[in-house]
Amino acid sequence: QVQLVESGGGLVQAGGSLRLSCAASGNIFSIKIMGWYRQAPGKQRELVAVSTSGGSTNYADSVKGRFTISRDNAKNTVYLQMISLKPEDTAVYYCNARITSAQAVGLTLNDYWGQGTQVTVSS
């Protein structure tokens, strides 16, 4: 069993900053990818940023230069530093992780999601 617990959302004025955290715990052998997605009301969930175990990162065009994803592999934690926030960044932000676990049958690879954290940017 694996759990992802997010924190750090909230209400901020346009131009402000927030830092999201997501900690993974449980049966973790290794974590290949950790990332952040978001879903605004009436819209589909979209990728915000991802970080691979090899250290590469990828960002949505809409957040490049404003958001930074980082990882603390020792703590199985991923962060999303958000600056220069805009009202259009308002959404529920979800942590995602692709995790290998050790089971009786061997290693298994699964995707996990956090419960989501609300980010609201007022104009």
Solvent accessible surface area in square Angstrom, and as a share of the most:
residue,aa,sasa,rsa
1,Q,170,0.76
2,V,10,0.06
3,Q,108,0.48
4,L,11,0.06
5,V,86,0.49
6,E,10,0.04
7,S,63,0.40
8,G,36,0.35
9,G,29,0.28
10,G,29,0.28
11,L,132,0.66
12,V,26,0.15
13,Q,137,0.61
14,A,51,0.39
15,G,53,0.51
16,G,20,0.19
17,S,58,0.38
18,L,32,0.16
19,R,128,0.47
20,L,0,0.00
21,S,28,0.18
22,C,0,0.00
23,A,44,0.34
24,A,7,0.05
25,S,58,0.38
26,G,57,0.55
27,N,49,0.25
28,I,40,0.20
29,F,126,0.52
30,S,44,0.29
31,I,15,0.08
32,K,98,0.41
33,I,49,0.25
34,M,1,0.01
35,G,0,0.00
36,W,0,0.00
37,Y,54,0.21
38,R,18,0.06
39,Q,64,0.29
40,A,24,0.18
41,P,121,0.76
42,G,92,0.88
43,K,140,0.59
44,Q,161,0.72
45,R,93,0.34
46,E,80,0.36
47,L,57,0.29
48,V,0,0.00
49,A,0,0.00
50,V,27,0.16
51,S,7,0.05
52,T,42,0.25
53,S,73,0.47
54,G,77,0.74
55,G,57,0.55
56,S,66,0.43
57,T,67,0.39
58,N,81,0.41
59,Y,47,0.18
60,A,23,0.18
61,D,119,0.62
62,S,65,0.42
63,V,0,0.00
64,K,112,0.48
65,G,77,0.74
66,R,30,0.11
67,F,6,0.02
68,T,77,0.45
69,I,8,0.04
70,S,51,0.33
71,R,48,0.17
72,D,43,0.22
73,N,97,0.50
74,A,102,0.79
75,K,136,0.58
76,N,44,0.23
77,T,12,0.07
78,V,0,0.00
79,Y,37,0.14
80,L,0,0.00
81,Q,68,0.30
82,M,0,0.00
83,I,76,0.38
84,S,53,0.34
85,L,2,0.01
86,K,82,0.35
87,P,55,0.34
88,E,121,0.54
89,D,0,0.00
90,T,36,0.21
91,A,2,0.02
92,V,43,0.25
93,Y,0,0.00
94,Y,37,0.14
95,C,0,0.00
96,N,13,0.07
97,A,0,0.00
98,R,94,0.34
99,I,0,0.00
100,T,11,0.07
101,S,2,0.01
102,A,53,0.41
103,Q,80,0.36
104,A,117,0.91
105,V,137,0.79
106,G,33,0.32
107,L,104,0.52
108,T,41,0.24
109,L,89,0.45
110,N,65,0.34
111,D,70,0.36
112,Y,49,0.19
113,W,109,0.38
114,G,9,0.09
115,Q,118,0.52
116,G,14,0.14
117,T,18,0.11
118,Q,87,0.39
119,V,0,0.00
120,T,46,0.27
121,V,7,0.04
122,S,43,0.28
123,S,130,0.84
